[in-house]
């Protein structure tokens, strides 16, 4: 086995931040379906590979024989999963099966961190622990639960060393505007430059979410790779629920120009969980992890990123 750390989905939001976090201490091979972002290109060996190509995945794993795998690849968007259920199942389930199968066939006994989602849980007004009822409410959530079941089978039947991280909502620089926080920040940045009308269009702002900075989330992933218990599931969360309304208000307060807010029916989800907040005490006990980036800094950095993109 080599000393290579493999990150799948390395061009994605969390994957890219994970590359940044690990680059100074590990030799990283980053898998992506497209070219790497310019700011990350020199931090890893970037290989273009589609996890849906089973034969290429088998060949690449057999050649690389990584010491650790962070499996970040997949479809991350709940709204998109309602529009194209099959694509989410392919990206989150079939792609994971190809990875686990390749590791088994090559007899690579490395640790694999599977990045799942808190969307698999049933709604609750109270902080959710890992033992909470599972009730996926979207095609995306269903695909992530199926991904977890594949991981458990690979661990129990194939002997793979797998840890599952269920991340609650997270945001930060480079997250696509398809998500609520960067979507609002992008609109503010465009309004400030005068390139669009001073109206922020939003969906359901009554929903409450547990939102952590992505840079804290990838620190949790790295900590679990080292200190997590094989076969265990860990929540990654701040433990604080904030309404989308409060997030919107905080970002508007940072705007350099006046803005109005309008609800847009197209931004509403068919089935939106009203409250989702996590209990990450299991993660803290195992690794000592706690969020270090404040809510204010997270929003400041997010808005600064979109201002830079629109200058």
Rosetta blueprint (number, residue, H / E / L):
1 X L
2 X L
3 X L
4 X E
5 X E
6 X E
7 X E
8 X E
9 X L
10 X L
11 X L
12 X L
13 X H
14 X H
15 X H
16 X H
17 X H
18 X H
19 X H
20 X H
21 X H
22 X H
23 X L
24 X L
25 X L
26 X L
27 X E
28 X E
29 X E
30 X E
31 X E
32 X E
33 X L
34 X L
35 X L
36 X L
37 X L
38 X H
39 X H
40 X H
41 X H
42 X H
43 X H
44 X L
45 X E
46 X E
47 X E
48 X E
49 X L
50 X L
51 X L
52 X L
53 X L
54 X H
55 X H
56 X H
57 X H
58 X H
59 X H
60 X H
61 X H
62 X H
63 X H
64 X H
65 X L
66 X L
67 X L
68 X E
69 X E
70 X E
71 X E
72 X L
73 X L
74 X L
75 X L
76 X L
77 X L
78 X H
79 X H
80 X H
81 X H
82 X H
83 X H
84 X L
85 X H
86 X H
87 X H
88 X H
89 X H
90 X H
91 X H
92 X H
93 X H
94 X H
95 X H
96 X H
97 X H
98 X H
99 X H
100 X H
101 X H
102 X H
103 X H
104 X H
105 X H
106 X L
107 X L
108 X L
109 X L
110 X L
111 X E
112 X E
113 X E
114 X E
115 X E
116 X E
117 X E
118 X H
119 X H
120 X H
121 X E
122 X L
123 X L
124 X L
125 X L
126 X L
127 X L
128 X E
129 X L
130 X L
131 X L
132 X L
133 X L
134 X E
135 X L
136 X L
137 X L
138 X L
139 X H
140 X H
141 X H
142 X H
143 X H
144 X H
145 X H
146 X H
147 X H
148 X H
149 X H
150 X H
151 X H
152 X H
153 X H
154 X H
155 X H
156 X H
157 X H
158 X H
159 X L
160 X L
161 X E
162 X E
163 X E
164 X E
165 X E
166 X E
167 X E
168 X L
169 X L
170 X E
171 X E
172 X L
173 X L
174 X L
175 X L
176 X L
177 X L
178 X L
179 X L
180 X H
181 X H
182 X H
183 X H
184 X H
185 X H
186 X H
187 X H
188 X H
189 X H
190 X H
191 X H
192 X H
193 X L
194 X L
195 X L
196 X L
197 X L
198 X L
199 X E
200 X E
201 X E
202 X E
203 X L
204 X L
205 X L
206 X L
207 X L
208 X E
209 X E
210 X E
211 X L
212 X E
213 X E
214 X H
215 X H
216 X H
217 X H
218 X H
219 X H
220 X H
221 X H
222 X H
223 X H
224 X H
225 X H
226 X H
227 X H
228 X L
229 X L
230 X L
231 X L
232 X L
233 X E
234 X E
235 X E
236 X E
237 X L
238 X L
239 X L
240 X L
241 X E
242 X E
243 X E
244 X H
245 X H
246 X H
247 X H
248 X H
249 X H
250 X H
251 X H
252 X H
253 X H
254 X L
255 X L
256 X L
257 X L
258 X L
259 X L
260 X E
261 X E
262 X E
263 X E
264 X L
265 X H
266 X H
267 X H
268 X L
269 X L
270 X L
271 X L
272 X L
273 X L
274 X L
275 X E
276 X E
277 X L
278 X E
279 X L
280 X L
281 X H
282 X H
283 X H
284 X H
285 X H
286 X H
287 X H
288 X L
289 X L
290 X L
291 X L
292 X L
293 X L
294 X L
295 X H
296 X H
297 X H
298 X H
299 X H
300 X H
301 X H
302 X H
303 X H
304 X H
305 X H
306 X H
307 X H
308 X H
309 X H
310 X L
311 X L
